Amino acid sequence: MPGAKVRKKSNTRRLNTLPQQPSMASSSRFLLHYRKISALAFLILVACLIIVLNTSLRKEGVSLSDVPSNQLYTVEVVNEFPHDPDAFTQGLLYAENDILFESTGLNGASSVREVALQTGKVKAIQRMPYSDFGEGLTLFGDRLIQVTWRQSTGYIYDRHNLSKFEKFRHGMPDGWGLATDGKVLYGSDGSSTLYQIDPQTMKVVKKQIVNYQGDEVHRLNELEYVYDEVWANVWMTDCIARVSHTDGSVLGWILLQNLREGLLHNLKKQIDVLNGIAWDRDGDRLFVTGKWWPKLYEIKLHPLKTPFNGDIKEMCMPPAFPF
């Protein structure tokens, strides 16, 4: 059938023919329209990601302009114990069997004492000469090691007989805090320097500058070695800095202003600043107190869950002490 044959050829030619190319003008309009749609879609995607990120962070207690919540900790009081209100606490440590050792300061009132945790009663005491101002204290084996203020000297006591002691010299310009990991001693002198001291020779073997977000943390005071970190009271604040013993960086802040504020609200007697950290390693218990505080607290840490809108540096990092 000739007609059918012609139509078949005609259909074949149409299938093999390339589609007609659009004009240059229509192509440009198409590309411009495509780019606008792509740019708009990209902006919408970025906006959605920012909203999701902000929402997620705020659920965790963080805003983009705040300190991350996993670096800030509040405390829950688990137990309260009596504490000598006349003790100007400078050093504190937990030994075992609910026994604490404490160093007190002030000229004429300085001492090293063994204290019963549950009652706050002083079980043994060694008073220091008027010229000595007691400071940080740590326990290394059976040796209680104490430093003194405004001196490069300290005392080593027999923990079982505080009347047996000897004097030693260390390499720090001053003595404020003392702690140990069982291998070396960590010391502070009221500056931003964290010292490592050989417990056999009492010589400084390493120094590190404690820093937070690029700024030095001054006035490091009483120390304790907790969870493989050096914890430091910052003098004249209600803050404890959790310090890396490897590089001196601050890993987090413990905020304890509620403890002192609670005491001030309920007491008419004068109290001084937070000072004194003790860790019961075996029982995983933390204790804190302060100078002239009538109470010693067992505390538990909790990461801050709500946004912190204050200035942590203003709150926890006072200027350098004018030596």
Order of alpha helices (4+ residues) and beta strands (2+ residues): alpha-alpha-beta-beta-beta-beta-beta-beta-beta-beta-beta-beta-beta-beta-beta-beta-beta-beta-beta-beta-beta-alpha-beta-beta-beta-alpha
